[in-house]
């Protein structure tokens, strides 16, 4: 049984409900409980995808910052890794395969970009340190 906090009064399910499929939804004040795994997958996929979109906005903010020390790029990598661990440990069995592949592909691109920028900053810092020594 998975509990979902109500944010809106209306919910929708895009899957097919047939007569042989039983849908159990119980309503208690601000929490609804959904017992069908297929419907849980839809709700949890939507919730994780919203977190993913917020993560992308945050990572783009970090990557677009003009940071000479590389701290923002390290922070972007840390946020991506936190999200990956959260998905791996908590939500993997609920997520749809297409959604998982899409998120993984985009996060891999962002990680490579952040690592390139960190390398560029490190090379520039190393070059600047050697200029002052000579």
Residue frames relative to the residue before (quaternion, step in Angstrom):
aa qw qx qy qz dx dy dz
X 1.0000 0.0000 0.0000 0.0000 0.00 0.00 0.00
X 0.1094 -0.7846 0.6095 0.0291 3.54 -0.88 0.99
X 0.2496 -0.7710 0.5694 0.1383 3.56 -0.92 0.89
X 0.1168 -0.7724 0.6226 0.0464 3.54 -1.05 0.84
X 0.3730 -0.7107 0.5456 0.2411 3.56 -0.91 0.87
X 0.4282 -0.7056 0.5040 0.2543 3.55 -0.94 0.90
X 0.1275 -0.7709 0.6207 0.0654 3.53 -0.90 0.94
X 0.7734 0.1286 -0.0619 0.6177 3.53 1.04 -0.81
X 0.5649 -0.6105 0.4339 0.3463 3.55 -1.22 0.34
X 0.7442 0.3685 -0.2261 0.5091 3.62 1.09 -0.51
X 0.0924 -0.7632 0.6384 0.0384 3.53 -1.10 0.82
X 0.1144 -0.7884 0.5982 0.0862 3.54 -1.13 0.53
X 0.1635 -0.7558 0.6288 0.0814 3.51 -1.21 0.63
X 0.2863 -0.8082 0.4966 0.1351 3.56 -0.61 1.14
X 0.5461 0.6246 -0.3994 0.3900 3.62 1.23 -0.05
X 0.5675 -0.5878 0.4506 0.3598 3.54 -1.31 0.05
X 0.1661 -0.7537 0.6291 0.0931 3.56 -0.85 1.00
X 0.1127 -0.7999 0.5876 0.0474 3.57 -0.69 1.07
X 0.6699 -0.5119 0.3458 0.4119 3.55 -1.25 0.29
X 0.6844 0.4944 -0.2933 0.4485 3.60 1.04 -0.68
X 0.6447 0.5188 -0.3155 0.4644 3.59 1.24 -0.32
X 0.2556 -0.7855 0.5479 0.1326 3.53 -0.70 1.07
X 0.1551 -0.7781 0.6056 0.0614 3.54 -0.92 0.95
X 0.0572 -0.7985 0.5993 -0.0017 3.55 -0.57 1.18
X 0.1076 0.7596 -0.6327 0.1059 3.54 -0.61 1.13
X 0.0772 -0.7889 0.6085 0.0365 3.56 -0.75 1.03
X 0.2207 -0.7852 0.5717 0.0894 3.54 -0.98 0.84
X 0.0765 0.7673 -0.6311 0.0847 3.56 -0.77 1.10
X 0.8277 -0.1981 0.0671 0.5208 3.54 -0.46 1.24
X 0.8345 -0.1565 0.1515 0.5062 3.61 -0.31 -1.24
X 0.6888 0.4507 -0.2739 0.4975 3.61 1.23 0.07
X 0.1013 -0.7541 0.6423 0.0924 3.56 -1.07 0.76
X 0.2432 -0.7568 0.5908 0.1381 3.55 -1.11 0.70
X 0.1238 -0.7847 0.6063 0.0369 3.55 -0.89 1.01
X 0.2363 -0.8192 0.5143 0.0927 3.56 -0.71 1.11
X 0.6291 0.5350 -0.3426 0.4479 3.61 1.16 -0.43
X 0.4626 -0.7200 0.4484 0.2580 3.59 -0.69 1.13
X 0.6400 0.5345 -0.3379 0.4365 3.61 0.96 -0.76
X 0.6688 0.4663 -0.3019 0.4941 3.59 0.98 -0.77
X 0.6004 0.5484 -0.3576 0.4592 3.60 1.06 -0.68
X 0.6274 0.5487 -0.3385 0.4367 3.58 0.98 -0.83
X 0.6548 0.5110 -0.3167 0.4580 3.58 0.95 -0.83
X 0.6830 0.4806 -0.2923 0.4659 3.60 0.84 -0.93
X 0.6947 0.4672 -0.2866 0.4658 3.59 0.85 -0.93
X 0.6141 0.5353 -0.3537 0.4596 3.60 1.01 -0.70
X 0.6498 0.5045 -0.3185 0.4709 3.59 0.96 -0.80
X 0.6567 0.5139 -0.3124 0.4551 3.59 0.94 -0.85
X 0.6816 0.4765 -0.2848 0.4767 3.59 0.89 -0.94
X 0.6400 0.5311 -0.3331 0.4442 3.58 0.99 -0.76
X 0.6200 0.5203 -0.3420 0.4774 3.60 1.07 -0.66
X 0.6368 0.5068 -0.3233 0.4828 3.60 1.02 -0.77
X 0.6276 0.5471 -0.3168 0.4544 3.55 1.07 -0.83
X 0.6607 0.4999 -0.3097 0.4665 3.60 0.93 -0.85
X 0.6293 0.5123 -0.3289 0.4831 3.60 1.05 -0.73
X 0.6318 0.5330 -0.3226 0.4612 3.57 1.02 -0.83
X 0.6541 0.5136 -0.3204 0.4535 3.59 0.92 -0.85
X 0.6309 0.5204 -0.3351 0.4677 3.60 0.99 -0.76
X 0.6691 0.4984 -0.2983 0.4636 3.57 0.93 -0.92
X 0.6662 0.4962 -0.3042 0.4663 3.60 0.91 -0.90
X 0.6379 0.5142 -0.3292 0.4694 3.60 0.97 -0.76
X 0.6185 0.5321 -0.3397 0.4679 3.59 1.05 -0.73
X 0.6702 0.4921 -0.2967 0.4698 3.58 0.91 -0.92
X 0.7006 0.4773 -0.2834 0.4484 3.59 0.89 -0.90
X 0.6893 0.4704 -0.2851 0.4714 3.60 1.11 -0.56
X 0.5220 0.6343 -0.4234 0.3819 3.58 1.23 -0.12
X 0.3970 -0.6881 0.5544 0.2482 3.55 -1.15 0.65
X 0.1289 0.8126 -0.5460 0.1582 3.53 0.15 1.32
X 0.2746 -0.7871 0.5348 0.1383 3.57 -0.62 1.16
X 0.6865 0.4862 -0.2904 0.4561 3.59 1.17 -0.43
X 0.4508 -0.7066 0.4399 0.3224 3.60 1.18 -0.42
X 0.3887 0.7426 -0.4690 0.2785 3.58 1.25 0.11
X 0.6511 0.5185 -0.3190 0.4533 3.59 0.94 -0.84
X 0.6532 0.5148 -0.3148 0.4573 3.58 1.01 -0.76
X 0.6275 0.5121 -0.3231 0.4895 3.57 1.09 -0.75
X 0.6377 0.5246 -0.3225 0.4628 3.57 1.02 -0.80
X 0.6217 0.5324 -0.3353 0.4664 3.60 1.03 -0.76
X 0.6577 0.5015 -0.3076 0.4705 3.58 0.94 -0.86
X 0.6414 0.5269 -0.3203 0.4565 3.58 1.00 -0.80
X 0.6595 0.5037 -0.3101 0.4638 3.60 0.94 -0.87
X 0.6409 0.5121 -0.3278 0.4685 3.59 0.98 -0.80
X 0.6698 0.5007 -0.3051 0.4556 3.58 0.91 -0.88
X 0.6149 0.5371 -0.3447 0.4634 3.62 1.03 -0.74
X 0.6713 0.4955 -0.2975 0.4642 3.57 0.91 -0.93
X 0.6432 0.5231 -0.3267 0.4538 3.59 0.94 -0.83
X 0.6662 0.4918 -0.3035 0.4714 3.60 0.94 -0.84
X 0.6198 0.5385 -0.3367 0.4609 3.58 1.04 -0.76
X 0.6729 0.4814 -0.2935 0.4788 3.57 0.90 -0.92
X 0.6655 0.5225 -0.3038 0.4379 3.56 0.91 -0.93
X 0.7695 0.3990 -0.2002 0.4567 3.57 0.81 -0.98
X 0.8098 0.3208 -0.1394 0.4711 3.58 0.94 -0.80
X 0.8387 0.2715 -0.0949 0.4625 3.58 0.80 -0.96
X 0.4227 0.7551 -0.4490 0.2226 3.62 1.17 -0.25
X 0.7029 0.4748 -0.2890 0.4438 3.61 0.85 -0.88
X 0.6829 0.4844 -0.2874 0.4653 3.59 1.20 -0.38
X 0.6371 0.5747 -0.3349 0.3895 3.58 1.10 -0.60
X 0.4840 -0.6369 0.5198 0.2999 3.51 -1.18 0.66
X 0.5983 -0.6176 0.3768 0.3444 3.59 -0.99 0.83
X 0.6423 0.5291 -0.3351 0.4419 3.60 0.95 -0.82
X 0.6552 0.5100 -0.3062 0.4657 3.57 0.96 -0.87
X 0.6500 0.5247 -0.3085 0.4549 3.56 0.96 -0.89
X 0.6665 0.4952 -0.3032 0.4676 3.60 0.92 -0.86
X 0.6526 0.5229 -0.3138 0.4497 3.57 0.95 -0.88
X 0.6741 0.4852 -0.2962 0.4717 3.57 0.89 -0.93
X 0.6580 0.5235 -0.3111 0.4429 3.58 0.92 -0.89
X 0.6540 0.5207 -0.3140 0.4500 3.57 0.93 -0.87
X 0.6909 0.4748 -0.2805 0.4675 3.59 0.87 -0.94
X 0.6641 0.4950 -0.3131 0.4648 3.61 0.96 -0.81
X 0.6061 0.5441 -0.3552 0.4587 3.60 1.08 -0.63
X 0.6324 0.5222 -0.3268 0.4697 3.59 1.00 -0.80
X 0.6713 0.4962 -0.2983 0.4627 3.58 0.91 -0.92
X 0.6404 0.5203 -0.3318 0.4572 3.60 1.00 -0.77
X 0.6499 0.5085 -0.3203 0.4652 3.60 0.95 -0.84
X 0.6419 0.5212 -0.3208 0.4619 3.57 0.99 -0.83
X 0.6628 0.4975 -0.3080 0.4674 3.59 0.92 -0.89
X 0.6595 0.5046 -0.3163 0.4586 3.61 0.94 -0.81
X 0.6228 0.5251 -0.3397 0.4701 3.60 1.05 -0.72
X 0.6720 0.4951 -0.3000 0.4619 3.57 0.94 -0.87
X 0.6214 0.5239 -0.3402 0.4729 3.58 1.04 -0.72
X 0.6497 0.5119 -0.3119 0.4675 3.57 0.95 -0.86
X 0.6439 0.5214 -0.3137 0.4639 3.58 0.98 -0.85
X 0.6578 0.4957 -0.3072 0.4767 3.60 0.94 -0.87
X 0.6548 0.5121 -0.3172 0.4565 3.60 0.94 -0.84
X 0.6473 0.5081 -0.3212 0.4688 3.59 0.99 -0.80
X 0.6587 0.5025 -0.3075 0.4680 3.59 0.95 -0.84
X 0.6536 0.5027 -0.3162 0.4692 3.59 0.96 -0.82
X 0.6445 0.5145 -0.3175 0.4680 3.58 1.00 -0.80
X 0.6583 0.5051 -0.3076 0.4658 3.58 0.97 -0.86
X 0.6556 0.5100 -0.3083 0.4637 3.59 0.99 -0.82
X 0.6382 0.5170 -0.3286 0.4663 3.60 1.03 -0.72
X 0.6826 0.4808 -0.2947 0.4648 3.59 0.96 -0.78
X 0.5876 0.5628 -0.3763 0.4431 3.61 1.10 -0.50
X 0.6861 0.4907 -0.2845 0.4556 3.56 0.95 -0.87
X 0.6224 0.5471 -0.3475 0.4388 3.59 1.11 -0.57
X 0.6995 0.4754 -0.2866 0.4500 3.61 0.92 -0.83
